[in-house]
Amino acid sequence: MIPAKIQSALWSRPRSRVEWGFCLVLLAMMGAGAAWLASHSGAEDWGALRDWFATIEGDTSLKLRTADFVRGGLMLSAISWIAIGAILWLTRHWWLFSRSQDHRGKTRPDRQFLLGLALILILAAAIRLPRLNLSLYNDEVDVFRTAIAGSFDGKVLDDPTNPAPAGFREVTWMETVWGNRIGNNHVLHSILARAGYDAWRKVSGAPPGTVREWPLRFPVLLGGLLSIALIALIARQIASAGLPNHHLGSRLGLISAFLLSIHPWHVRYSTEARGYGLVFGFAALAFFFLLLAMERRRWRYWLAFGASQALCLWACLGSLHLIVGLNLVTGLTLIWPARHPDSTRLNPLQSPNLQGWIVANALSAAVFILAAAPILPPIEMALQLNATFRKGIAPHWWFDVGSYLLVGMPWLDGDPENVRNPAVTKYLGDPFVWTALILAGTSSLFGMVRLWRLGNFPGRLLVAAPIIGIALPWIDSEFSDVVLLKWYVNYGTIFIALWMAAGIQGWMLALSDLLTPTRLRLMAYSLLGLYALGVTRPLNLYRHQSKQSLKEAIELARGGTFPFTENQENPLVAGWWTHANYYDPFFKICYTPEKLEIMVQRAKSEHRPLYFILGMRDAAQAEDARVIDRLEKSGEFETLSVLPGLEERQFRTYVYRLKAPPNS
């Protein structure tokens, strides 16, 4: 005879549509996991799972393909779905029947707030649109070739005697969704970018291998715009709980959105073909739904929170530190015994929100494991085998990150001779830059204090979680030597805008007894205008300058990029240490003096101009200085242009042209 409690845990008839919905989802999870294991129970599948764990533990001797990692990852996902589904099923009587209903009445929309937000979003889009067709740079190209479109035949590119254009190998959808050969595939972005890119190719009829930047960057732009809208809604939401009237909340939201819309670092990473702009959007969405769930205690908001954080991690695994900070603050809030004198709750398990938070995270983990398990072993292999990933913390990390977060440009200048590379130290004589830096720093600190002193969960979450999200990667890298680049914490920009807005509004409230409302508004507009003037220089540079000028180098040599006209095919183009070849299937990679000599002789015998494109000059010089010496010291070549990049000298692109006339 089965005891009644056990029988009830195993099955009892659901009493509402919500209960039916959860039961069906959990049964589907367990059924899908069991069906997968039943249909993939061979030795090869279990061996793939063992190899998956071996690779995660650091074994780099296994010669595995993407399909092997996918097989092992899906086995792990199936087991996880069964385990998570079973645990939630057996405990459903604890978490399913203790949710509270939302008895809030409907509120009328604030039309002025919505109109102001719409105008700010139009401004943000106008600022960002010029960046959509800038040249791809190395990281973007790497993902384009390994996860979105594919690559030209390297053997043809490597053969200077072969005049034919290189064929193009397209990647499979498996490589897009679960491939991670070089450890930097931001999967959700790759999926969305490929969908947009394939649709553009189908409509335009462009041949395989054609690079068009805007379809690759458009999903990221939408993520960035979403974060601007959400930070306004979040600011308005938290202000309504701690400020005297809703007009102050609307003002705080609009100031936050405006500051984020013109923030140079946000502008840059919400228009690059990587996953960071999607992180901006989904991280803001996770915070937004978490605040709604904690306030209104509805399952729809908890599930939306779980989905948002899973999408955020799917967009970029580097956002894990921010998600950890978010959940750490939330968990401590839920399990810490209440100290309010009117509260009698002593047992943290009696928290009305604890169940929703646990279930949301459990379901979020199930989705995330399915999406990410196959890509984790290649990341571990990259960390073990690629020295680039073991360089530890980038030099002057805190100085540059602080400056990036406040005014959108680094503190130190990585390329002093490059007038198109912004840096605070480059603009020491510009009073507007220093004013913006001081204004951003003081208003952020004041805003953080003000939010914390609200004394409620939203205020403290929006201060503590971002700080944890920025500090955790630094701590991780400090103890593991895993590389920590400055843009890994660029999600901090969305919170800096909120902190600055809270500080500016705090100053206005502090002076409300001394100044008239008109003068207070004038003060706020003046402060916003001063900040805008201070970030104008990096903002304008970022709008028109990519990190690397790869497309511009090919355009300089041929007059356009692939597909070429007959005249554009005439020049010979070679290069080394550059990704410019992804804009040109006729490109020849010349990394030895012998290969360069072949190209020179072809140019002379075929009476064609020869261009040589060089990137990462210092790395090329260290590998074989003879090639550089011939380009720069032999007198045969002229330096046609040195195309600027961003951040460091290594991202410059050098274009040389053979002096000898084609008919000599």
Secondary structure as GFF3:
##gff-version 3
##sequence-region A 1 664
A	DSSP	alpha_helix	4	10	.	.	.	ID=ss1
A	DSSP	alpha_helix	17	39	.	.	.	ID=ss2
A	DSSP	alpha_helix	43	56	.	.	.	ID=ss3
A	DSSP	alpha_helix	66	90	.	.	.	ID=ss4
A	DSSP	alpha_helix	92	95	.	.	.	ID=ss5
A	DSSP	alpha_helix	111	128	.	.	.	ID=ss6
A	DSSP	three_ten_helix	129	133	.	.	.	ID=ss7
A	DSSP	alpha_helix	138	143	.	.	.	ID=ss8
A	DSSP	pi_helix	144	148	.	.	.	ID=ss9
A	DSSP	beta_strand	150	152	.	.	.	ID=ss10
A	DSSP	alpha_helix	154	157	.	.	.	ID=ss11
A	DSSP	beta_strand	168	170	.	.	.	ID=ss12
A	DSSP	alpha_helix	173	178	.	.	.	ID=ss13
A	DSSP	alpha_helix	187	204	.	.	.	ID=ss14
A	DSSP	alpha_helix	213	242	.	.	.	ID=ss15
A	DSSP	alpha_helix	246	261	.	.	.	ID=ss16
A	DSSP	alpha_helix	264	269	.	.	.	ID=ss17
A	DSSP	alpha_helix	276	296	.	.	.	ID=ss18
A	DSSP	alpha_helix	299	315	.	.	.	ID=ss19
A	DSSP	three_ten_helix	317	319	.	.	.	ID=ss20
A	DSSP	alpha_helix	320	335	.	.	.	ID=ss21
A	DSSP	three_ten_helix	348	350	.	.	.	ID=ss22
A	DSSP	alpha_helix	354	372	.	.	.	ID=ss23
A	DSSP	three_ten_helix	373	375	.	.	.	ID=ss24
A	DSSP	alpha_helix	376	385	.	.	.	ID=ss25
A	DSSP	three_ten_helix	387	390	.	.	.	ID=ss26
A	DSSP	alpha_helix	397	407	.	.	.	ID=ss27
A	DSSP	three_ten_helix	424	427	.	.	.	ID=ss28
A	DSSP	alpha_helix	431	452	.	.	.	ID=ss29
A	DSSP	alpha_helix	457	480	.	.	.	ID=ss30
A	DSSP	three_ten_helix	486	492	.	.	.	ID=ss31
A	DSSP	alpha_helix	493	510	.	.	.	ID=ss32
A	DSSP	alpha_helix	517	534	.	.	.	ID=ss33
A	DSSP	alpha_helix	536	544	.	.	.	ID=ss34
A	DSSP	alpha_helix	550	558	.	.	.	ID=ss35
A	DSSP	beta_strand	572	576	.	.	.	ID=ss36
A	DSSP	three_ten_helix	580	583	.	.	.	ID=ss37
A	DSSP	beta_strand	588	589	.	.	.	ID=ss38
A	DSSP	alpha_helix	593	606	.	.	.	ID=ss39
A	DSSP	beta_strand	610	615	.	.	.	ID=ss40
A	DSSP	alpha_helix	617	623	.	.	.	ID=ss41
A	DSSP	alpha_helix	625	633	.	.	.	ID=ss42
A	DSSP	beta_strand	637	643	.	.	.	ID=ss43
A	DSSP	three_ten_helix	649	651	.	.	.	ID=ss44
A	DSSP	beta_strand	653	658	.	.	.	ID=ss45
###
